[in-house]
Amino acid sequence: MTKFKRLVAYGCSYTQGDELLDETYVPGANEIKKIQGREIWWKTLFEKYPGLDKQEYNERSKSHAWPRHLADRIGIPWINRAHPGNSYYNMIYNIDRDLVNGDILDTDLVILGITSPNRFILINHEGRDNTLHLGYLDGWPLDLKHGYPFFVKWWNDPAIMFQFSIALRTLLHMAQNRLNNQLYFVECDPRSMHLTKNIEPPLNPSIVKTLEPAYLDFKNSGLMISDRNMYIGQPEEYKLGLGHLAEAAHIDWAKHLYENCQRMSLTS
């Protein structure tokens, strides 16, 4: 008998399953994305399927992503609440909202896919959240795009990584209190959990020393289901046009997570 009755996943495009259906819907999609870019790809897709919208398409992709494959291995139903481009702050906000609304049950296994830190939340007056991604302007409201150079200058790498450490502390507190023995984490984005990699210029050693305890507390909490990011060991042919991984990699990743779930006694 399984310990949990349902798997509920939160995350970004790595968890949502971005790009998994692209070649099925438009043969040659990977070449379109590599050569002509994201916007031309979306235009090509919607010209071929005029009744389809981006939200519906992203929802369809979830049936091919690792949360579904992991839930199938455990033998429980699943809900994937990930959104492409999601930030940590969006995930924290979404989990808080779902707890208040009763959309997370006591018998749910809640898994959050760790993403990159250069993303921030925007909440309108109706409570709807969006993400400001510092890596690109896609998804930014028109009235904020003119301020992009200011945001990038203001949120330099030291500030981003400090804010990231606060998010990690918040998630760890949530997993040890409100969602004790329910909330766990997996490392999806290979750029996320590092203070001395993928950052140019490198962080000042004094900043690394200041922030490192929060990172180590999170890594050593015993709440990480994965012991590697989902890109480790994946062949080059599994990488899709915009850098996400093919479904075969999601299946392999789910197998890795399931084995660790068994080791952590999360499956019985």
Secondary structure per residue as TSV (DSSP state, phi and psi in degrees):
chain	resnum	aa	ss	phi	psi
A	1	M	-	360.0	129.4
A	2	T	-	-74.0	149.1
A	3	K	S	-70.6	-37.4
A	4	F	-	-109.9	154.1
A	5	K	S	-101.8	-11.9
A	6	R	E	-160.8	146.2
A	7	L	E	-103.8	128.7
A	8	V	E	-121.4	120.5
A	9	A	E	-110.8	140.5
A	10	Y	E	-124.7	147.6
A	11	G	-	167.5	-161.0
A	12	C	S	-113.0	-150.6
A	13	S	H	-64.2	-28.3
A	14	Y	H	-64.9	-32.0
A	15	T	H	-90.5	-34.6
A	16	Q	H	-69.2	-31.4
A	17	G	T	101.6	33.2
A	18	D	T	-57.5	138.9
A	19	E	T	77.5	-4.1
A	20	L	T	-67.6	-27.0
A	21	L	T	-103.4	-2.3
A	22	D	H	-59.9	-47.5
A	23	E	H	-68.5	-28.8
A	24	T	H	-66.9	-41.2
A	25	Y	H	-81.3	-38.7
A	26	V	S	-135.4	95.8
A	27	P	T	-54.7	133.5
A	28	G	T	90.5	8.6
A	29	A	H	-58.5	-39.4
A	30	N	H	-62.5	-39.3
A	31	E	H	-68.4	-38.1
A	32	I	H	-59.7	-45.4
A	33	K	H	-67.7	-40.6
A	34	K	H	-67.2	-40.1
A	35	I	H	-91.5	-42.3
A	36	Q	H	-107.2	-14.3
A	37	G	-	97.2	173.1
A	38	R	H	-62.2	-46.4
A	39	E	H	-65.8	-40.6
A	40	I	H	-65.2	-35.5
A	41	W	H	-62.1	-48.2
A	42	W	H	-61.8	-40.7
A	43	K	H	-61.2	-43.3
A	44	T	H	-62.5	-43.7
A	45	L	H	-61.2	-48.2
A	46	F	H	-76.7	-22.3
A	47	E	H	-70.9	-34.0
A	48	K	H	-78.2	-33.0
A	49	Y	S	-126.1	78.2
A	50	P	T	-63.2	-21.2
A	51	G	T	-88.2	0.3
A	52	L	-	-96.3	140.3
A	53	D	-	-118.8	167.6
A	54	K	H	-63.2	-40.5
A	55	Q	H	-63.4	-45.7
A	56	E	H	-63.3	-40.9
A	57	Y	H	-63.0	-43.8
A	58	N	H	-63.9	-36.0
A	59	E	H	-64.8	-39.3
A	60	R	H	-63.2	-34.3
A	61	S	H	-65.0	-26.7
A	62	K	G	-62.3	-26.4
A	63	S	G	-69.5	-8.6
A	64	H	G	-114.1	1.0
A	65	A	S	-91.4	167.8
A	66	W	H	-59.7	-32.7
A	67	P	H	-59.4	-40.8
A	68	R	H	-64.6	-43.5
A	69	H	H	-66.8	-36.7
A	70	L	H	-67.4	-45.1
A	71	A	H	-60.5	-39.1
A	72	D	H	-61.7	-40.1
A	73	R	H	-66.0	-39.8
A	74	I	H	-71.8	-32.0
A	75	G	T	91.7	34.7
A	76	I	-	-132.5	158.1
A	77	P	-	-69.7	169.6
A	78	W	E	-141.8	154.1
A	79	I	E	-133.5	127.4
A	80	N	E	-108.1	107.4
A	81	R	-	-102.8	21.1
A	82	A	-	-75.8	153.8
A	83	H	-	-134.9	139.2
A	84	P	T	-56.7	134.1
A	85	G	T	82.2	-0.5
A	86	N	-	-54.9	143.4
A	87	S	-	-99.4	169.4
A	88	Y	H	-57.9	-39.5
A	89	Y	H	-66.4	-38.2
A	90	N	H	-62.1	-41.9
A	91	M	H	-64.3	-43.6
A	92	I	H	-62.3	-45.2
A	93	Y	H	-61.7	-44.2
A	94	N	H	-64.3	-41.6
A	95	I	H	-65.7	-44.2
A	96	D	H	-57.6	-46.3
A	97	R	H	-62.2	-44.2
A	98	D	H	-68.8	-32.9
A	99	L	H	-64.9	-45.4
A	100	V	H	-63.3	-38.0
A	101	N	T	-85.3	0.4
A	102	G	T	75.9	21.5
A	103	D	-	-93.0	1.0
A	104	I	S	-117.7	122.2
A	105	L	-	-97.1	160.9
A	106	D	T	-63.2	-21.1
A	107	T	T	-100.0	12.1
A	108	D	E	-87.3	138.3
A	109	L	E	-92.4	113.3
A	110	V	E	-102.8	123.0
A	111	I	E	-123.7	130.0
A	112	L	E	-112.1	126.6
A	113	G	E	-86.6	116.5
A	114	I	E	-68.3	134.3
A	115	T	-	-121.7	-177.4
A	116	S	-	-75.6	154.0
A	117	P	S	-83.4	-10.2
A	118	N	-	-88.1	48.3
A	119	R	E	-138.6	142.5
A	120	F	E	-135.1	159.1
A	121	I	E	-94.3	146.0
A	122	L	E	-127.4	125.8
A	123	I	E	-121.2	126.5
A	124	N	-	-85.7	179.9
A	125	H	T	-71.4	-14.2
A	126	E	T	-90.2	-2.3
A	127	G	S	91.4	5.8
A	128	R	-	-82.5	132.4
A	129	D	E	-103.4	149.8
A	130	N	E	-139.1	172.3
A	131	T	E	-119.7	135.6
A	132	L	E	-100.9	109.4
A	133	H	E	-96.2	119.2
A	134	L	T	-73.4	-11.6
A	135	G	T	-80.0	-25.7
A	136	Y	-	-160.4	161.3
A	137	L	-	-86.7	-6.6
A	138	D	T	-58.0	123.6
A	139	G	T	96.8	-10.9
A	140	W	-	-72.9	136.9
A	141	P	-	-60.3	146.4
A	142	L	H	-58.0	-36.6
A	143	D	H	-76.7	-4.6
A	144	L	H	-108.9	-15.7
A	145	K	H	-60.4	-32.6
A	146	H	T	-65.3	-22.3
A	147	G	T	-91.1	5.7
A	148	Y	H	-55.3	-45.9
A	149	P	H	-59.5	-36.1
A	150	F	H	-66.8	-44.5
A	151	F	H	-59.7	-44.3
A	152	V	H	-64.2	-38.1
A	153	K	H	-71.6	-38.7
A	154	W	H	-68.6	-48.4
A	155	W	S	-90.3	72.4
A	156	N	-	-75.5	174.7
A	157	D	H	-59.4	-43.9
A	158	P	H	-58.3	-41.1
A	159	A	H	-67.6	-41.0
A	160	I	H	-60.9	-46.7
A	161	M	H	-70.8	-30.6
A	162	F	H	-67.5	-46.1
A	163	Q	H	-60.4	-37.5
A	164	F	H	-61.8	-40.8
A	165	S	H	-64.1	-34.5
A	166	I	H	-66.2	-41.3
A	167	A	H	-62.1	-41.0
A	168	L	H	-62.6	-41.7
A	169	R	H	-62.6	-41.3
A	170	T	H	-63.8	-44.8
A	171	L	H	-64.8	-40.3
A	172	L	H	-64.7	-42.1
A	173	H	H	-62.5	-41.3
A	174	M	H	-62.5	-42.3
A	175	A	H	-71.8	-22.6
A	176	Q	H	-97.4	-4.2
A	177	N	T	-130.3	-87.6
A	178	R	T	-60.4	-34.6
A	179	L	T	-119.6	42.3
A	180	N	T	-60.2	131.0
A	181	N	T	63.8	21.2
A	182	Q	T	-129.9	-34.9
A	183	L	E	-99.1	125.6
A	184	Y	E	-135.3	168.3
A	185	F	E	-130.3	149.2
A	186	V	E	-132.3	145.8
A	187	E	E	-93.3	100.5
A	188	C	-	-88.8	-60.9
A	189	D	-	-72.5	121.1
A	190	P	T	-68.2	-9.5
A	191	R	T	-94.5	-2.5
A	192	S	S	-82.1	-54.6
A	193	M	S	-92.6	44.7
A	194	H	-	-135.7	136.2
A	195	L	S	-101.5	-15.2
A	196	T	S	-121.5	8.9
A	197	K	S	-125.5	154.8
A	198	N	S	62.2	18.6
A	199	I	-	-124.9	120.3
A	200	E	S	-128.9	127.5
A	201	P	S	-68.5	159.6
A	202	P	-	-59.5	150.8
A	203	L	-	-64.6	145.4
A	204	N	-	-58.6	137.2
A	205	P	H	-54.0	-30.6
A	206	S	H	-68.5	-33.1
A	207	I	H	-70.3	-43.4
A	208	V	H	-58.3	-44.7
A	209	K	H	-62.4	-37.4
A	210	T	H	-69.9	-40.6
A	211	L	H	-88.7	-21.8
A	212	E	H	-57.2	-38.5
A	213	P	H	-57.6	-39.6
A	214	A	H	-64.6	-39.9
A	215	Y	H	-66.5	-43.7
A	216	L	H	-67.1	-38.5
A	217	D	H	-59.3	-41.3
A	218	F	H	-69.1	-47.9
A	219	K	H	-62.7	-35.6
A	220	N	T	-97.6	14.9
A	221	S	S	-73.6	-16.5
A	222	G	S	81.0	8.8
A	223	L	-	-106.9	3.4
A	224	M	B	-88.2	115.6
A	225	I	S	-74.0	-36.8
A	226	S	-	-86.7	149.5
A	227	D	S	-115.7	16.2
A	228	R	S	-160.7	163.4
A	229	N	-	-81.5	163.7
A	230	M	T	-72.7	-8.0
A	231	Y	T	-88.3	-19.5
A	232	I	T	-62.8	128.0
A	233	G	T	81.5	1.1
A	234	Q	-	-87.3	133.7
A	235	P	-	-67.3	155.8
A	236	E	G	-59.2	-33.1
A	237	E	G	-69.2	-12.4
A	238	Y	G	-82.0	-8.7
A	239	K	B	-85.1	126.9
A	240	L	-	-90.6	-177.2
A	241	G	T	-56.7	-37.8
A	242	L	T	-104.6	12.3
A	243	G	S	100.5	-6.2
A	244	H	-	-77.9	175.1
A	245	L	B	-106.4	149.3
A	246	A	-	-70.6	166.4
A	247	E	H	-61.4	-32.1
A	248	A	H	-58.7	-36.7
A	249	A	H	-70.2	-37.1
A	250	H	H	-63.0	-39.6
A	251	I	H	-65.3	-43.2
A	252	D	H	-63.4	-42.2
A	253	W	H	-63.0	-42.0
A	254	A	H	-62.9	-37.5
A	255	K	H	-62.8	-45.0
A	256	H	H	-58.9	-45.8
A	257	L	H	-66.0	-39.4
A	258	Y	H	-63.4	-42.3
A	259	E	H	-61.7	-39.0
A	260	N	H	-73.2	-33.4
A	261	C	H	-60.8	-40.1
A	262	Q	H	-63.8	-44.4
A	263	R	H	-61.8	-34.2
A	264	M	T	-89.3	6.0
A	265	S	T	60.2	38.6
A	266	L	-	-95.3	-3.3
A	267	T	-	-110.4	-0.4
A	268	S	-	-155.5	360.0
